[in-house]
Amino acid sequence: MAALHLLALRRQFSALREIFGEDPPHRAREAFWVTLEVIQAEFRGERIALRDLVTLAEGLLSGPTLSRIVSDLERDGFLTTELAASERGRLKLLRPTPRAMELLSSRADDAFSEFAQIVHAAEVKT
């Protein structure tokens, strides 16, 4: 399990450098998390809004912090927002852009290969 967590963190650091360069912004990891949550929702055919991200963050990130992150991701071309009518007025729904999807898919083969190697090594040990 530790090997899988370490793999995920190393791949995250690598992705952050690829996306943001050698000087990533202060909240780069949080921005990466937001983007992945939005992509996951898109894959599941679900709608996700800022308030959903606040809930998923379980108190570790505030609404205002997440709002700034979403604005930055929208500005940088990773997310789009659309307003949808809701029971409580206007709801800002988040969607990944083709740029965000391309970055994820370009890294998928290597990630699955590394994952398979770790699982295989664990099976050999048991």
VOLUM-784526 format. One record per residue: residue in one letter; x, z, y of N, C-alpha, C in turn. Coordinates in steps of 0.1 Angstrom, whole numbers, plus 5000, padded with zeros to 4 digits. Layout:
<recs>
<rec type="A" n_c1="X" n_c3="Z" n_c2="Y" ca_c1="X" ca_c3="Z" ca_c2="Y" c_c1="X" c_c3="Z" c_c2="Y"/>
...
</recs>
This chain:
<recs>
<rec type="M" n_c1="5008" n_c3="5000" n_c2="4988" ca_c1="5000" ca_c3="5000" ca_c2="5000" c_c1="5009" c_c3="5000" c_c2="5013"/>
<rec type="A" n_c1="5019" n_c3="5008" n_c2="5012" ca_c1="5028" ca_c3="5008" ca_c2="5024" c_c1="5034" c_c3="4995" c_c2="5027"/>
<rec type="A" n_c1="5038" n_c3="4988" n_c2="5016" ca_c1="5044" ca_c3="4974" ca_c2="5018" c_c1="5034" c_c3="4965" c_c2="5025"/>
<rec type="L" n_c1="5021" n_c3="4966" n_c2="5021" ca_c1="5011" ca_c3="4957" ca_c2="5027" c_c1="5009" c_c3="4960" c_c2="5042"/>
<rec type="H" n_c1="5009" n_c3="4973" n_c2="5045" ca_c1="5008" ca_c3="4977" ca_c2="5059" c_c1="5020" c_c3="4973" c_c2="5067"/>
<rec type="L" n_c1="5032" n_c3="4974" n_c2="5061" ca_c1="5044" ca_c3="4970" ca_c2="5068" c_c1="5044" c_c3="4955" c_c2="5070"/>
<rec type="L" n_c1="5040" n_c3="4947" n_c2="5060" ca_c1="5039" ca_c3="4933" ca_c2="5061" c_c1="5029" c_c3="4929" c_c2="5073"/>
<rec type="A" n_c1="5018" n_c3="4936" n_c2="5073" ca_c1="5008" ca_c3="4933" ca_c2="5084" c_c1="5014" c_c3="4936" c_c2="5098"/>
<rec type="L" n_c1="5021" n_c3="4947" n_c2="5099" ca_c1="5027" ca_c3="4950" ca_c2="5112" c_c1="5038" c_c3="4940" c_c2="5116"/>
<rec type="R" n_c1="5047" n_c3="4936" n_c2="5106" ca_c1="5057" ca_c3="4927" ca_c2="5109" c_c1="5051" c_c3="4913" c_c2="5113"/>
<rec type="R" n_c1="5041" n_c3="4909" n_c2="5106" ca_c1="5034" ca_c3="4896" ca_c2="5110" c_c1="5028" c_c3="4898" c_c2="5124"/>
<rec type="Q" n_c1="5023" n_c3="4909" n_c2="5127" ca_c1="5017" ca_c3="4911" ca_c2="5140" c_c1="5027" c_c3="4910" c_c2="5151"/>
<rec type="F" n_c1="5039" n_c3="4916" n_c2="5149" ca_c1="5049" ca_c3="4916" ca_c2="5159" c_c1="5054" c_c3="4901" c_c2="5161"/>
<rec type="S" n_c1="5055" n_c3="4894" n_c2="5149" ca_c1="5059" ca_c3="4880" ca_c2="5150" c_c1="5049" c_c3="4872" c_c2="5158"/>
<rec type="A" n_c1="5036" n_c3="4874" n_c2="5155" ca_c1="5026" ca_c3="4867" ca_c2="5162" c_c1="5026" c_c3="4870" c_c2="5177"/>
<rec type="L" n_c1="5028" n_c3="4882" n_c2="5180" ca_c1="5028" ca_c3="4886" ca_c2="5194" c_c1="5039" c_c3="4879" c_c2="5202"/>
<rec type="R" n_c1="5051" n_c3="4878" n_c2="5196" ca_c1="5062" ca_c3="4870" ca_c2="5202" c_c1="5059" c_c3="4855" c_c2="5203"/>
<rec type="E" n_c1="5052" n_c3="4850" n_c2="5193" ca_c1="5049" ca_c3="4836" ca_c2="5193" c_c1="5039" c_c3="4833" c_c2="5204"/>
<rec type="I" n_c1="5029" n_c3="4842" n_c2="5206" ca_c1="5018" ca_c3="4840" ca_c2="5215" c_c1="5023" c_c3="4843" c_c2="5230"/>
<rec type="F" n_c1="5030" n_c3="4854" n_c2="5231" ca_c1="5033" ca_c3="4859" ca_c2="5245" c_c1="5048" c_c3="4857" c_c2="5249"/>
<rec type="G" n_c1="5056" n_c3="4853" n_c2="5240" ca_c1="5070" ca_c3="4852" ca_c2="5243" c_c1="5078" c_c3="4865" c_c2="5241"/>
<rec type="E" n_c1="5090" n_c3="4866" n_c2="5246" ca_c1="5098" ca_c3="4878" ca_c2="5244" c_c1="5094" c_c3="4890" c_c2="5253"/>
<rec type="D" n_c1="5085" n_c3="4887" n_c2="5263" ca_c1="5081" ca_c3="4898" ca_c2="5271" c_c1="5066" c_c3="4899" c_c2="5271"/>
<rec type="P" n_c1="5060" n_c3="4904" n_c2="5259" ca_c1="5046" ca_c3="4905" ca_c2="5258" c_c1="5040" c_c3="4915" c_c2="5268"/>
<rec type="P" n_c1="5027" n_c3="4913" n_c2="5272" ca_c1="5021" ca_c3="4922" ca_c2="5281" c_c1="5019" c_c3="4936" c_c2="5275"/>
<rec type="H" n_c1="5017" n_c3="4946" n_c2="5283" ca_c1="5015" ca_c3="4960" ca_c2="5279" c_c1="5005" c_c3="4961" c_c2="5268"/>
<rec type="R" n_c1="4994" n_c3="4955" n_c2="5268" ca_c1="4983" ca_c3="4956" ca_c2="5259" c_c1="4983" c_c3="4945" c_c2="5249"/>
<rec type="A" n_c1="4994" n_c3="4939" n_c2="5245" ca_c1="4995" ca_c3="4927" ca_c2="5236" c_c1="4989" c_c3="4931" c_c2="5222"/>
<rec type="R" n_c1="4992" n_c3="4942" n_c2="5217" ca_c1="4987" ca_c3="4945" ca_c2="5203" c_c1="4971" c_c3="4947" c_c2="5204"/>
<rec type="E" n_c1="4967" n_c3="4953" n_c2="5214" ca_c1="4952" ca_c3="4954" ca_c2="5216" c_c1="4945" c_c3="4941" c_c2="5218"/>
<rec type="A" n_c1="4952" n_c3="4932" n_c2="5225" ca_c1="4946" ca_c3="4919" ca_c2="5228" c_c1="4946" c_c3="4911" c_c2="5214"/>
<rec type="F" n_c1="4956" n_c3="4913" n_c2="5206" ca_c1="4957" ca_c3="4906" ca_c2="5193" c_c1="4945" c_c3="4911" c_c2="5184"/>
<rec type="W" n_c1="4943" n_c3="4925" n_c2="5185" ca_c1="4932" ca_c3="4931" ca_c2="5177" c_c1="4919" c_c3="4925" c_c2="5182"/>
<rec type="V" n_c1="4916" n_c3="4924" n_c2="5195" ca_c1="4904" ca_c3="4919" ca_c2="5200" c_c1="4902" c_c3="4905" c_c2="5195"/>
<rec type="T" n_c1="4912" n_c3="4897" n_c2="5196" ca_c1="4911" ca_c3="4883" ca_c2="5192" c_c1="4907" c_c3="4882" c_c2="5177"/>
<rec type="L" n_c1="4914" n_c3="4890" n_c2="5169" ca_c1="4911" ca_c3="4890" ca_c2="5154" c_c1="4897" c_c3="4894" c_c2="5151"/>
<rec type="E" n_c1="4892" n_c3="4905" n_c2="5158" ca_c1="4878" ca_c3="4909" ca_c2="5156" c_c1="4868" c_c3="4898" c_c2="5160"/>
<rec type="V" n_c1="4871" n_c3="4891" n_c2="5171" ca_c1="4862" ca_c3="4880" ca_c2="5175" c_c1="4862" c_c3="4869" c_c2="5165"/>
<rec type="I" n_c1="4874" n_c3="4866" n_c2="5160" ca_c1="4875" ca_c3="4855" ca_c2="5150" c_c1="4868" c_c3="4859" c_c2="5137"/>
<rec type="Q" n_c1="4870" n_c3="4871" n_c2="5133" ca_c1="4863" ca_c3="4876" ca_c2="5121" c_c1="4848" c_c3="4875" c_c2="5122"/>
<rec type="A" n_c1="4843" n_c3="4879" n_c2="5134" ca_c1="4828" ca_c3="4878" ca_c2="5136" c_c1="4824" c_c3="4863" c_c2="5136"/>
<rec type="E" n_c1="4832" n_c3="4855" n_c2="5141" ca_c1="4828" ca_c3="4840" ca_c2="5141" c_c1="4828" c_c3="4835" c_c2="5126"/>
<rec type="F" n_c1="4838" n_c3="4839" n_c2="5118" ca_c1="4838" ca_c3="4835" ca_c2="5104" c_c1="4826" c_c3="4840" c_c2="5097"/>
<rec type="R" n_c1="4821" n_c3="4852" n_c2="5100" ca_c1="4809" ca_c3="4858" ca_c2="5093" c_c1="4796" c_c3="4853" c_c2="5099"/>
<rec type="G" n_c1="4797" n_c3="4845" n_c2="5110" ca_c1="4785" ca_c3="4840" ca_c2="5116" c_c1="4778" c_c3="4850" c_c2="5124"/>
<rec type="E" n_c1="4785" n_c3="4860" n_c2="5128" ca_c1="4779" ca_c3="4871" ca_c2="5136" c_c1="4782" c_c3="4869" c_c2="5151"/>
<rec type="R" n_c1="4774" n_c3="4876" n_c2="5159" ca_c1="4777" ca_c3="4876" ca_c2="5173" c_c1="4784" c_c3="4889" c_c2="5177"/>
<rec type="I" n_c1="4794" n_c3="4889" n_c2="5185" ca_c1="4801" ca_c3="4901" ca_c2="5189" c_c1="4802" c_c3="4902" c_c2="5204"/>
<rec type="A" n_c1="4800" n_c3="4913" n_c2="5209" ca_c1="4800" ca_c3="4916" ca_c2="5224" c_c1="4810" c_c3="4927" c_c2="5227"/>
<rec type="L" n_c1="4813" n_c3="4928" n_c2="5240" ca_c1="4822" ca_c3="4939" ca_c2="5244" c_c1="4818" c_c3="4952" c_c2="5239"/>
<rec type="R" n_c1="4805" n_c3="4955" n_c2="5239" ca_c1="4801" ca_c3="4968" ca_c2="5235" c_c1="4803" c_c3="4971" c_c2="5220"/>
<rec type="D" n_c1="4803" n_c3="4960" n_c2="5212" ca_c1="4807" ca_c3="4961" ca_c2="5198" c_c1="4822" c_c3="4964" c_c2="5196"/>
<rec type="L" n_c1="4830" n_c3="4958" n_c2="5204" ca_c1="4844" ca_c3="4962" ca_c2="5204" c_c1="4847" c_c3="4976" c_c2="5207"/>
<rec type="V" n_c1="4840" n_c3="4981" n_c2="5217" ca_c1="4841" ca_c3="4995" ca_c2="5221" c_c1="4838" c_c3="5004" c_c2="5209"/>
<rec type="T" n_c1="4827" n_c3="5001" n_c2="5202" ca_c1="4823" ca_c3="5008" ca_c2="5190" c_c1="4834" c_c3="5007" c_c2="5179"/>
<rec type="L" n_c1="4839" n_c3="4995" n_c2="5177" ca_c1="4849" ca_c3="4993" ca_c2="5166" c_c1="4862" c_c3="5000" c_c2="5169"/>
<rec type="A" n_c1="4865" n_c3="5002" n_c2="5182" ca_c1="4877" ca_c3="5009" ca_c2="5186" c_c1="4877" c_c3="5024" c_c2="5184"/>
<rec type="E" n_c1="4865" n_c3="5029" n_c2="5180" ca_c1="4863" ca_c3="5043" ca_c2="5177" c_c1="4870" c_c3="5053" c_c2="5186"/>
<rec type="G" n_c1="4868" n_c3="5050" n_c2="5199" ca_c1="4873" ca_c3="5059" ca_c2="5209" c_c1="4887" c_c3="5058" c_c2="5213"/>
<rec type="L" n_c1="4895" n_c3="5049" n_c2="5206" ca_c1="4909" ca_c3="5047" ca_c2="5209" c_c1="4911" c_c3="5038" c_c2="5222"/>
<rec type="L" n_c1="4901" n_c3="5029" n_c2="5225" ca_c1="4902" ca_c3="5021" ca_c2="5236" c_c1="4889" c_c3="5022" c_c2="5244"/>
<rec type="S" n_c1="4890" n_c3="5023" n_c2="5257" ca_c1="4878" ca_c3="5025" ca_c2="5265" c_c1="4872" c_c3="5012" c_c2="5268"/>
<rec type="G" n_c1="4859" n_c3="5013" n_c2="5273" ca_c1="4852" ca_c3="5001" ca_c2="5277" c_c1="4859" c_c3="4993" c_c2="5288"/>
<rec type="P" n_c1="4864" n_c3="5000" n_c2="5299" ca_c1="4871" ca_c3="4993" ca_c2="5310" c_c1="4884" c_c3="4987" c_c2="5305"/>
<rec type="T" n_c1="4891" n_c3="4993" n_c2="5296" ca_c1="4903" ca_c3="4987" ca_c2="5291" c_c1="4900" c_c3="4975" c_c2="5283"/>
<rec type="L" n_c1="4890" n_c3="4976" n_c2="5274" ca_c1="4887" ca_c3="4964" ca_c2="5266" c_c1="4881" c_c3="4953" c_c2="5275"/>
<rec type="S" n_c1="4874" n_c3="4956" n_c2="5286" ca_c1="4869" ca_c3="4946" ca_c2="5295" c_c1="4881" c_c3="4938" c_c2="5301"/>
<rec type="R" n_c1="4891" n_c3="4946" n_c2="5305" ca_c1="4903" ca_c3="4939" ca_c2="5311" c_c1="4910" c_c3="4930" c_c2="5301"/>
<rec type="I" n_c1="4911" n_c3="4935" n_c2="5289" ca_c1="4917" ca_c3="4927" ca_c2="5278" c_c1="4909" c_c3="4914" c_c2="5276"/>
<rec type="V" n_c1="4896" n_c3="4915" n_c2="5275" ca_c1="4888" ca_c3="4904" ca_c2="5272" c_c1="4889" c_c3="4894" c_c2="5284"/>
<rec type="S" n_c1="4889" n_c3="4899" n_c2="5296" ca_c1="4891" ca_c3="4890" ca_c2="5308" c_c1="4905" c_c3="4883" c_c2="5307"/>
<rec type="D" n_c1="4915" n_c3="4890" n_c2="5303" ca_c1="4928" ca_c3="4884" ca_c2="5302" c_c1="4929" c_c3="4873" c_c2="5291"/>
<rec type="L" n_c1="4922" n_c3="4876" n_c2="5280" ca_c1="4922" ca_c3="4866" ca_c2="5269" c_c1="4914" c_c3="4854" c_c2="5273"/>
<rec type="E" n_c1="4903" n_c3="4856" n_c2="5280" ca_c1="4895" ca_c3="4845" ca_c2="5285" c_c1="4904" c_c3="4836" c_c2="5295"/>
<rec type="R" n_c1="4911" n_c3="4843" n_c2="5304" ca_c1="4919" ca_c3="4836" ca_c2="5314" c_c1="4930" c_c3="4828" c_c2="5307"/>
<rec type="D" n_c1="4936" n_c3="4834" n_c2="5296" ca_c1="4947" ca_c3="4827" ca_c2="5288" c_c1="4942" c_c3="4817" c_c2="5278"/>
<rec type="G" n_c1="4929" n_c3="4815" n_c2="5277" ca_c1="4924" ca_c3="4805" ca_c2="5268" c_c1="4922" c_c3="4809" c_c2="5253"/>
<rec type="F" n_c1="4921" n_c3="4821" n_c2="5250" ca_c1="4919" ca_c3="4826" ca_c2="5236" c_c1="4905" c_c3="4829" c_c2="5233"/>
<rec type="L" n_c1="4897" n_c3="4833" n_c2="5243" ca_c1="4883" ca_c3="4836" ca_c2="5241" c_c1="4875" c_c3="4829" c_c2="5252"/>
<rec type="T" n_c1="4862" n_c3="4827" n_c2="5248" ca_c1="4852" ca_c3="4823" ca_c2="5258" c_c1="4841" c_c3="4833" c_c2="5257"/>
<rec type="T" n_c1="4834" n_c3="4834" n_c2="5268" ca_c1="4822" ca_c3="4843" ca_c2="5268" c_c1="4810" c_c3="4834" c_c2="5272"/>
<rec type="E" n_c1="4799" n_c3="4839" n_c2="5267" ca_c1="4786" ca_c3="4832" ca_c2="5270" c_c1="4776" c_c3="4843" c_c2="5272"/>
<rec type="L" n_c1="4767" n_c3="4841" n_c2="5281" ca_c1="4757" ca_c3="4851" ca_c2="5284" c_c1="4745" c_c3="4848" c_c2="5275"/>
<rec type="A" n_c1="4740" n_c3="4858" n_c2="5268" ca_c1="4728" ca_c3="4856" ca_c2="5260" c_c1="4718" c_c3="4867" c_c2="5264"/>
<rec type="A" n_c1="4705" n_c3="4863" n_c2="5264" ca_c1="4695" ca_c3="4873" ca_c2="5267" c_c1="4694" c_c3="4883" c_c2="5256"/>
<rec type="S" n_c1="4693" n_c3="4895" n_c2="5260" ca_c1="4692" ca_c3="4906" ca_c2="5251" c_c1="4680" c_c3="4915" c_c2="5255"/>
<rec type="E" n_c1="4678" n_c3="4925" n_c2="5246" ca_c1="4667" ca_c3="4934" ca_c2="5249" c_c1="4670" c_c3="4943" c_c2="5262"/>
<rec type="R" n_c1="4683" n_c3="4944" n_c2="5266" ca_c1="4686" ca_c3="4952" ca_c2="5277" c_c1="4692" c_c3="4944" c_c2="5289"/>
<rec type="G" n_c1="4688" n_c3="4931" n_c2="5290" ca_c1="4693" ca_c3="4923" ca_c2="5301" c_c1="4702" c_c3="4913" c_c2="5295"/>
<rec type="R" n_c1="4713" n_c3="4910" n_c2="5303" ca_c1="4723" ca_c3="4900" ca_c2="5299" c_c1="4734" c_c3="4906" c_c2="5290"/>
<rec type="L" n_c1="4737" n_c3="4899" n_c2="5280" ca_c1="4747" ca_c3="4904" ca_c2="5270" c_c1="4758" c_c3="4893" c_c2="5270"/>
<rec type="K" n_c1="4771" n_c3="4898" n_c2="5272" ca_c1="4782" ca_c3="4888" ca_c2="5272" c_c1="4788" c_c3="4887" c_c2="5258"/>
<rec type="L" n_c1="4785" n_c3="4876" n_c2="5251" ca_c1="4790" ca_c3="4873" ca_c2="5238" c_c1="4804" c_c3="4867" c_c2="5238"/>
<rec type="L" n_c1="4812" n_c3="4871" n_c2="5228" ca_c1="4826" ca_c3="4866" ca_c2="5228" c_c1="4828" c_c3="4856" c_c2="5216"/>
<rec type="R" n_c1="4835" n_c3="4845" n_c2="5219" ca_c1="4838" ca_c3="4835" ca_c2="5209" c_c1="4853" c_c3="4831" c_c2="5210"/>
<rec type="P" n_c1="4859" n_c3="4828" n_c2="5198" ca_c1="4873" ca_c3="4824" ca_c2="5199" c_c1="4873" c_c3="4809" c_c2="5203"/>
<rec type="T" n_c1="4884" n_c3="4805" n_c2="5210" ca_c1="4886" ca_c3="4792" ca_c2="5214" c_c1="4893" c_c3="4784" c_c2="5203"/>
<rec type="P" n_c1="4893" n_c3="4771" n_c2="5203" ca_c1="4901" ca_c3="4763" ca_c2="5194" c_c1="4916" c_c3="4768" c_c2="5194"/>
<rec type="R" n_c1="4921" n_c3="4771" n_c2="5205" ca_c1="4935" ca_c3="4776" ca_c2="5206" c_c1="4937" c_c3="4788" c_c2="5198"/>
<rec type="A" n_c1="4928" n_c3="4798" n_c2="5198" ca_c1="4929" ca_c3="4810" ca_c2="5190" c_c1="4928" c_c3="4807" c_c2="5175"/>
<rec type="M" n_c1="4919" n_c3="4798" n_c2="5172" ca_c1="4917" ca_c3="4794" ca_c2="5158" c_c1="4930" c_c3="4787" c_c2="5153"/>
<rec type="E" n_c1="4936" n_c3="4779" n_c2="5161" ca_c1="4948" ca_c3="4771" ca_c2="5157" c_c1="4959" c_c3="4781" c_c2="5154"/>
<rec type="L" n_c1="4961" n_c3="4791" n_c2="5163" ca_c1="4972" ca_c3="4800" ca_c2="5161" c_c1="4970" c_c3="4808" c_c2="5148"/>
<rec type="L" n_c1="4958" n_c3="4812" n_c2="5145" ca_c1="4956" ca_c3="4819" ca_c2="5133" c_c1="4958" c_c3="4810" c_c2="5120"/>
<rec type="S" n_c1="4953" n_c3="4798" n_c2="5121" ca_c1="4954" ca_c3="4789" ca_c2="5109" c_c1="4968" c_c3="4785" c_c2="5107"/>
<rec type="S" n_c1="4976" n_c3="4784" n_c2="5117" ca_c1="4990" ca_c3="4779" ca_c2="5116" c_c1="4999" c_c3="4790" c_c2="5109"/>
<rec type="R" n_c1="4994" n_c3="4802" n_c2="5109" ca_c1="5002" ca_c3="4813" ca_c2="5102" c_c1="4996" c_c3="4817" c_c2="5089"/>
<rec type="A" n_c1="4985" n_c3="4811" n_c2="5085" ca_c1="4978" ca_c3="4816" ca_c2="5073" c_c1="4986" c_c3="4814" c_c2="5060"/>
<rec type="D" n_c1="4992" n_c3="4802" n_c2="5058" ca_c1="4999" ca_c3="4799" ca_c2="5045" c_c1="5011" c_c3="4809" c_c2="5043"/>
<rec type="D" n_c1="5019" n_c3="4811" n_c2="5053" ca_c1="5030" ca_c3="4820" ca_c2="5052" c_c1="5025" c_c3="4835" c_c2="5049"/>
<rec type="A" n_c1="5014" n_c3="4839" n_c2="5056" ca_c1="5009" ca_c3="4852" ca_c2="5054" c_c1="5004" c_c3="4854" c_c2="5039"/>
<rec type="F" n_c1="4996" n_c3="4844" n_c2="5034" ca_c1="4991" ca_c3="4845" ca_c2="5021" c_c1="5003" c_c3="4845" c_c2="5011"/>
<rec type="S" n_c1="5013" n_c3="4838" n_c2="5013" ca_c1="5025" ca_c3="4837" ca_c2="5004" c_c1="5032" c_c3="4851" c_c2="5004"/>
<rec type="E" n_c1="5034" n_c3="4857" n_c2="5015" ca_c1="5040" ca_c3="4870" ca_c2="5016" c_c1="5031" c_c3="4881" c_c2="5009"/>
<rec type="F" n_c1="5018" n_c3="4880" n_c2="5011" ca_c1="5009" ca_c3="4889" ca_c2="5005" c_c1="5010" c_c3="4888" c_c2="4990"/>
<rec type="A" n_c1="5010" n_c3="4876" n_c2="4985" ca_c1="5010" ca_c3="4874" ca_c2="4970" c_c1="5023" c_c3="4879" c_c2="4964"/>
<rec type="Q" n_c1="5034" n_c3="4878" n_c2="4971" ca_c1="5047" ca_c3="4883" ca_c2="4967" c_c1="5047" c_c3="4898" c_c2="4965"/>
<rec type="I" n_c1="5041" n_c3="4905" n_c2="4975" ca_c1="5040" ca_c3="4919" ca_c2="4975" c_c1="5031" c_c3="4924" c_c2="4963"/>
<rec type="V" n_c1="5020" n_c3="4917" n_c2="4961" ca_c1="5011" ca_c3="4921" ca_c2="4950" c_c1="5018" c_c3="4918" c_c2="4937"/>
<rec type="H" n_c1="5025" n_c3="4907" n_c2="4936" ca_c1="5032" ca_c3="4904" ca_c2="4923" c_c1="5042" c_c3="4915" c_c2="4920"/>
<rec type="A" n_c1="5050" n_c3="4919" n_c2="4930" ca_c1="5060" ca_c3="4929" ca_c2="4928" c_c1="5054" c_c3="4942" c_c2="4924"/>
<rec type="A" n_c1="5042" n_c3="4946" n_c2="4930" ca_c1="5036" ca_c3="4958" ca_c2="4926" c_c1="5031" c_c3="4957" c_c2="4912"/>
<rec type="E" n_c1="5026" n_c3="4946" n_c2="4908" ca_c1="5021" ca_c3="4944" ca_c2="4894" c_c1="5032" c_c3="4945" c_c2="4884"/>
<rec type="V" n_c1="5044" n_c3="4940" n_c2="4887" ca_c1="5055" ca_c3="4941" ca_c2="4878" c_c1="5060" c_c3="4955" c_c2="4876"/>
<rec type="K" n_c1="5059" n_c3="4963" n_c2="4887" ca_c1="5063" ca_c3="4977" ca_c2="4886" c_c1="5054" c_c3="4986" c_c2="4877"/>
<rec type="T" n_c1="5041" n_c3="4981" n_c2="4876" ca_c1="5032" ca_c3="4990" ca_c2="4868" c_c1="5031" c_c3="4986" c_c2="4854"/>
</recs>
